[in-house]
Amino acid sequence: MTLGIARPVIAPATAAPTPARALDPRIAGEDPARIRATIARAPLFAALPITAIEDLTSRVSVRKVAVGSAVVAQDEPGDAMFVIMSGRVKVVIFGESGREVTLSLLRSGDSFGEMSLFDQAPRSAHCLAIEPTTLLVLSREDLLRHMQAHPRTAMNLLGEMARRLRRADETIAQLALCDVNERLIYRLVGLAREEGASGPDGLVVRRRPTQQELANMIGSCRETISRAFNQLARDGLIIPRGRSLVVTPALIERAEKKKAA
């Protein structure tokens, strides 16, 4: 999966986390109320008591990332996790040939980078900003101190890890058991559910992925995706409209029937 950004060349100095003092919310010009609201609506921190939200707000720092820049690099040490305040981030890995596979697309409220905080292993993937992005940064030390005082956050983290494992199981099953057409249908329906808005003809994805992006999302090539995508359009199951895409109820129903079968 890819969003068309060239593989970054990341020098160790740029890959290293920004010093904490440079991430101070006041220096970054961020409103603490906005930081607090971002934490409160993040799924990872759902239903936490106000005392836990306030504690996290006092511990996080702010980092701004330009479009195309790396937030973290694969194989570098991981000593912080991130919550997206605004913008979007893609999680990618690169093959030896330079082929890019996007593991996930993350939006406002999503979190990433937690895994390395617990196993202290290097980062498992690159995380690249695909829009100008503002992040909340929480160090391993501050996260552990927070969880000692607020164990509900630890339970939330376990739940998030379980959800990610289930999604990984689904992806592995699709790669092993589904053909390209089926994988494309599942991905289009997934995008529509994740970021689509209701319209008269179905769910409208405002930013339509390119065919190369779709190809890398499902482990295929652009030419194959082009044929499958155009066939879905001819069948009226998707409706390309400029830069947007309408995913029809018929396609969603088709995906659900395939999944049930």
LINHUWO-V131967 format. One record per pair of residues at least 24 apart in sequence whose ideal C-beta (glycine too) atoms are under 10 Angstrom apart, sorted by the first residue. I is the first residue (numbers start at 0). GAP is how many residues later the second one is. Records with the same first field share a line. If there is no record, write none. Layout:
I=GAP  GAP
This chain:
0=89  90  91  92  99  100  101  102  103  104  186  208  212  213  214  215  216  217  218
1=88  90  92  97  98  99  100  126  128  207  208  210  211  212  213  214  215
2=65  85  87  89  97  99  102  125  127  128  204  206  207  209  210  213  214
3=96  126  205  206  208  209  212
4=62  63  64  85  87  95  97  123  124  125
5=62  92  94  122
6=85  87  91  92  93  119  121
7=60  61  62  65  84  86  118  120
8=61
9=59  60  62  63  64  66  116  118
10=62
11=61  64
13=55  56  59
14=55  56  57  58  59  60  61  62  108  111
15=56  57  60  61  63
16=44  46  54  55  59  60  61  62  63  120  122
17=43  44  45  46  47  62  119
18=42
19=41  60  117  119  122
20=40
21=39  40  41
22=37  38  39  40  41  57  112  113  114  116
23=37  38
24=32  33  35  36  37  111
25=36
26=34  35
27=33  34  35  36  106
28=33  35
29=30  31  32  34  55  104  106
31=25  26
32=24
33=28  51  52  100
34=25  26  27  48  50  99  101
35=24
36=48
37=45  46  47  48  70  71  96  97  98
38=44  46  70  72  97  99
39=69
40=42  67  68
41=41  42  43  66  67  68  69  94  114  118
42=40  66  67  68  113  116  117  120
43=37  39  65  66  67  68  70  109  112  113  115  116
44=38  64  66  105  107  108  111  112  115
45=63  106  110  113  114
46=105  108  109
47=102  104  105  108
48=101  103
50=98  99
51=94  95  97  98  99  100  101  104
52=97
54=87  90  91  94  95  98
55=27  80  82  86  87  90  94  97
56=79
57=84  88
58=77  78  79  80  82  83  84  86  87
59=25  75  76  77  78  79  82  83  86
60=74  75  76  77  78  81
61=72  73  74  75
62=70  71  72  73  74
63=65  68  69  70  71
64=24  62  63  64  66  67  68  69  70
65=63  65  66  67
66=61  62  63  64  65  66
67=60  61  62  63  64
68=59  60  63  64
69=56  57  58  59
70=35  41  42  52  55  56  57  58  62  64  66
71=40  41  44  50  51  52  53  54  55  56
72=49  50  52  53  54  55
73=48  49  50  51  52  53
74=46  47  48  49  50  51
75=40  46  47  50
76=39  43  44  45  46
77=35  36  37  38  39  40  41  42  43  44  45  46  62
78=34  37  38  41  60  61  62
79=33  34  36  37  55  56  57  58  59  60  61  62  63
80=30  31  32  33  34  35  36  37  54  55  56  57  58  59  61  62  76
81=24  28  29  30  31  32  45  51  53  54  55  56
82=25  26  27  28  29  30  51  52  53  54  55
83=24  25  26  27  28  45  47  49  50  51  52
84=24  48  49  50  51
85=45  46  47  48  49
86=42  43  44  45  46  47  48
87=40  41  42  43  44  45  107  119
88=37  38  39  40  41  42  44  46
89=35  36  37  38  39  40  123  127
90=32  33  34  35  36  37
91=33  34  35  36  38  124
92=31  32  33
93=31  32
98=117  120  122
99=26  28  112  113  116
100=24  115  116  117  118
101=24  26  28  107  111  114  115  116
102=24  61  64  65  68  114
103=60  63  64  67  113
104=25  85  86  89  90  104  108  112
105=24  27
106=24  87  88
107=25  26
109=50
110=24  25  27  45  46  49
111=52
112=24  25  27
113=24  26  29  43  46  47  50
114=46  49
115=24
116=24  26  27  40
117=25  26  39  43
129=77
130=76
169=89
170=47  48
173=44  45  85
174=43  44
177=40  80  81
178=41  45  49
179=35  38  39  40  41  44  45  47  48
180=39  43  44  46  47  48  50  51
181=36  46  72  73  76  77
182=31  34  35  36  37  42  45
183=27  30  31  33  34  36  40  41  44  45  47  48  54
184=33  43  47  52  53  62  66  67  69  70  73  74
185=32  69  72  73
186=26  27  30  31  38  68
187=26  29  30  41  44  49  50  57  59  63  64  67
188=49  58  62  63  64  65  66  67  69  70
189=27  57  65
190=26  54  56
191=46  53  54  55  56  59  60  63
192=54  59  62
195=48  49  50  51  56
196=47
198=40  42  45  47  48  49
199=46
200=35  37  38  40  45  46  47  48
201=35  36  37  43  44  45  46  47  48  49  50
202=42  43  44  45  46  48  49
203=35  37  40  41  42  43
204=33  36  38  39  40  41  42
205=37  38  39
206=36  37  38
207=30  32  33  34  35  36  37  38
208=36
